[in-house]
Structures are given as C-alpha cells and as structure tokens.
C-alpha cells in the first residue's frame, strides 16, 4: 500500500486523529479477517459520509441552480452522488491504493469495485467530519466533486464511456484494435460480479468491475479514460 500522506496531500486535509483515517480505509472484509471490532471498519463512517455528501451536494446545487424546480435539483444530486460517480472520483485520487482489504476481496479485484470505492469515499468524508467538523467536510466534498457538479448542471454527467473511449481512439488511429476481456467472475449465478479489461492493440488500458458484463465494460472504459493516456 502507498504512504497515506500522499492521499492526504491530494485531498488537502490532515487528520488530527489518525485512527479515524485508518478506520475509514478499513473494509469489513479486512476487519473480519483480522478479528477487529465492528467499529474498526468503515461502515459506520460511511453512514455519516453518505448523508453529508447528499446534503452538501444538494445545498450547492440549490445555490447554483437558482430557478430550478425541486425535480431537477433531485435528479442532478442523484447523478452526482450515485455509486459510479463517487467511484470515479475515488479513482481520480487513487483511493483504492490505500484501502485495507481482506484476502478474498483483494483476490477478486476489490480495489477496482465501484461499490467499495464509493463506500470508502463516503467513509473518508465521514471521518473528516468527525475529525475536523462539517465545514471541513463540505470543503473537501466540493473540491473533489466540483467537476461532477458542473457536468450534472450541464446535463453531461451520465455518459457512455465505451463510446467516448472509442471516439478518442479513432481520433488518433482509425486502425486500432479494441476488445473487452473477462478477467474473472465471482459470486453465485443470481449475484455475479465481473471484472473486465479493455485492451487496445495488445495493451491493457483499463480495468473495471460490475454486477453485469456491460457495467464492467463501462467501468473499464472509464478507468482507461481517467488515466489520461489517450
């Protein structure tokens, strides 16, 4: 795992209570495997962060969209705070590199799963609120989610990442070869999780995980785009 100081530098916050930070980064699979108490994983912190991210984004949209009806505000807030969006932001700060995972989750690509990344992001916000107060939490939320908010207001947040990736590749090379390969499948038939890589000209550009092949492919394309190498 990377030094957590790198993460703190990116989010612009220093913890007074480092135990809160460690708890925020500890997935339940790790705490269970290491026989830690329930309070030492991030689920309770996620509960706080989830509620506050909703409130902070809602208040910001209320301020920006001065004449918008309640329905439009609700839709845009839902777009910004949905799992895929928060996971995207988590990837942009390499949050997955700092999560304490159990061996099972590690082996099945837990660091790349939208659900784990989004939940850990919310837990991190919850920890910041408890450590530094609501205003610090709000500042970090708006700093990290500013671009998502702007895209939502412009109606551009929900995008087809596979199409965007294909278009960007075509701009550079009309003869590129792209395919999506299944890396792994886990879980029972009624609740499978897929991990898929997007490969371009024999090079792996991105990896994604989802509850369906199409969602995993979208996540892989999004991962490729987030790296800025295209």
C-alpha positions in Angstrom: 0.0 0.0 0.0 1.1 3.6 -0.7 2.0 6.0 2.1 -1.2 7.6 3.2 0.5 11.0 3.3 0.1 11.1 -0.5 -3.6 10.7 -0.2 -3.9 13.5 2.4 -1.9 15.8 0.2 -4.3 15.1 -2.7 -7.5 15.7 -0.7 -6.0 18.7 1.1 -6.7 17.6 4.7 -4.5 16.5 7.6 -6.1 14.3 10.3 -5.7 15.1 14.0 -7.0 11.6 14.9 -5.2 9.1 12.6 -7.3 6.2 13.9 -10.3 7.8 12.3 -8.5 7.8 9.0 -7.4 4.2 9.4 -11.0 3.1 10.2 -12.2 5.0 7.1 -9.9 3.0 4.9 -10.6 -0.4 6.5 -13.1 -2.6 4.6 -15.3 -5.0 6.6 -13.5 -8.0 4.9 -10.2 -6.9 6.5 -11.7 -6.3 9.9 -13.4 -9.6 9.9 -10.3 -11.5 8.7 -8.2 -9.8 11.4 -10.9 -10.2 14.1 -11.2 -6.4 14.7 -14.2 -4.9 16.4 -17.1 -3.6 14.2 -16.2 0.0 15.0 -12.8 -0.5 13.4 -14.1 -0.9 9.9 -15.6 1.9 7.8 -19.3 1.1 7.7 -20.4 3.4 10.5 -18.3 6.2 9.0 -19.8 5.5 5.6 -23.2 6.1 7.2 -22.2 9.6 8.2 -20.4 10.5 5.0 -23.3 9.2 2.8 -25.8 11.6 4.5 -23.5 14.6 4.5 -22.4 14.2 0.8 -26.1 14.2 -0.1 -26.7 17.4 1.9 -23.6 19.2 0.7 -24.2 18.5 -2.9 -27.9 19.4 -2.5 -27.1 22.7 -1.0 -24.5 23.5 -3.6 -26.9 22.7 -6.4 -29.6 24.8 -4.7 -27.2 27.8 -4.8 -26.0 27.2 -8.4 -29.4 26.4 -10.0 -31.3 29.4 -8.7 -34.5 28.9 -10.7 -34.5 25.1 -11.0 -37.5 23.1 -9.7 -37.2 20.5 -7.0 -37.3 17.7 -9.5 -34.3 19.0 -11.4 -32.3 19.5 -8.2 -33.1 16.0 -7.1 -32.1 14.4 -10.4 -28.8 16.3 -10.5 -28.0 15.5 -7.0 -28.7 11.8 -7.6 -26.4 11.9 -10.7 -23.5 13.4 -8.7 -23.8 11.1 -5.6 -24.5 7.8 -7.4 -22.1 5.0 -6.8 -20.5 5.2 -10.3 -19.8 8.9 -9.9 -18.3 8.6 -6.4 -16.2 5.7 -7.5 -14.9 7.7 -10.4 -13.8 10.5 -8.0 -12.2 7.8 -5.7 -10.2 6.5 -8.7 -9.0 10.1 -9.5 -7.4 10.3 -6.1 -6.2 6.6 -6.2 -8.2 5.8 -3.1 -8.2 2.1 -3.9 -4.4 2.0 -3.3 -5.0 2.8 0.4 -7.8 0.5 1.4 -7.3 -2.3 3.8 -8.9 -5.3 2.2 -9.3 -9.0 3.2 -7.6 -11.6 1.1 -10.8 -12.6 -0.6 -11.7 -9.1 -1.8 -8.1 -8.5 -2.8 -8.1 -11.6 -4.9 -11.4 -10.7 -6.7 -10.3 -7.1 -7.6 -11.9 -5.3 -4.6 -9.7 -2.2 -5.2 -11.4 -1.7 -8.5 -15.0 -2.3 -7.5 -17.3 0.7 -7.7 -19.2 -0.3 -4.5 -16.0 -0.5 -2.4 -14.5 2.7 -3.8 -17.7 4.7 -3.4 -18.3 3.4 0.2 -14.7 4.2 1.2 -15.0 7.7 -0.3 -18.1 8.3 1.9 -16.4 6.8 4.9 -13.4 9.1 4.3 -15.8 12.1 4.3 -17.4 10.9 7.5 -14.0 10.6 9.1 -13.1 14.2 8.1 -16.4 15.5 9.5 -15.8 13.8 12.9 -12.1 14.9 12.9 -12.4 18.5 11.6 -16.1 19.5 11.5 -18.8 19.9 9.0 -17.2 22.9 7.2 -14.0 21.0 6.5 -16.1 18.1 5.2 -18.0 20.4 3.0 -14.8 22.0 1.6 -13.3 18.6 0.7 -16.5 17.3 -0.9 -16.9 20.4 -3.1 -13.2 20.4 -4.0 -13.3 16.7 -5.1 -16.7 16.7 -6.7 -16.7 20.2 -8.3 -16.2 18.8 -11.8 -19.0 16.3 -11.3 -21.3 19.1 -10.2 -20.5 21.1 -13.2 -21.2 18.2 -15.6 -24.5 17.5 -13.9 -25.7 21.1 -14.2 -24.7 21.0 -17.9 -26.6 17.7 -18.3 -23.4 15.8 -19.3 -22.7 13.6 -16.3 -24.3 10.4 -17.4 -22.1 9.3 -20.3 -21.4 6.2 -22.4 -17.7 5.7 -21.6 -17.3 3.0 -24.1 -18.4 5.3 -26.9 -16.3 8.1 -25.6 -13.2 5.8 -25.5 -13.8 4.5 -29.0 -14.2 8.1 -30.4 -11.0 9.3 -28.7 -9.1 6.3 -30.1 -10.5 6.8 -33.6 -9.2 10.4 -33.5 -5.6 9.1 -33.1 -5.7 5.9 -35.2 -8.5 4.6 -37.4 -6.9 1.1 -37.5 -6.8 0.4 -33.7 -8.0 -2.9 -32.4 -10.0 -2.9 -29.2 -11.6 -5.7 -27.2 -13.0 -6.3 -23.7 -11.8 -9.5 -21.9 -13.3 -11.0 -18.9 -10.6 -11.3 -16.2 -12.8 -13.0 -13.6 -16.3 -13.8 -12.4 -17.3 -14.3 -8.8 -20.4 -14.9 -6.8 -23.5 -17.1 -7.3 -25.3 -17.1 -10.6 -28.0 -14.7 -9.3 -25.5 -12.2 -8.0 -22.3 -12.3 -10.1 -19.5 -9.8 -10.2 -17.5 -9.4 -13.4 -14.0 -7.9 -13.8 -13.2 -6.9 -17.3 -10.1 -5.3 -19.0 -10.2 -3.2 -22.1 -7.3 -4.0 -24.4 -6.2 -1.8 -27.3 -3.6 -3.0 -29.7 -2.5 -5.7 -27.2 -2.1 -3.1 -24.3 -4.4 -3.2 -21.3 -5.7 0.4 -20.9 -8.2 -0.1 -18.1 -10.0 -2.5 -15.8 -13.4 -2.4 -14.3 -15.8 -4.3 -12.1 -19.6 -4.5 -12.2 -22.6 -6.6 -11.5 -23.1 -7.2 -15.2 -20.7 -7.5 -18.1 -22.0 -4.2 -19.6 -21.4 -2.3 -16.4 -17.9 -3.8 -16.0 -17.1 -2.8 -19.6 -18.3 0.7 -18.9 -16.1 0.8 -15.8 -13.1 -0.5 -17.7 -13.6 2.2 -20.4 -14.0 4.9 -17.6 -10.8 3.6 -16.0 -8.9 3.9 -19.3 -10.2 7.5 -19.8 -9.4 8.5 -16.2 -5.7 7.7 -16.7 -5.3 10.4 -19.4 -3.1 8.3 -21.6 -5.4 8.6 -24.7 
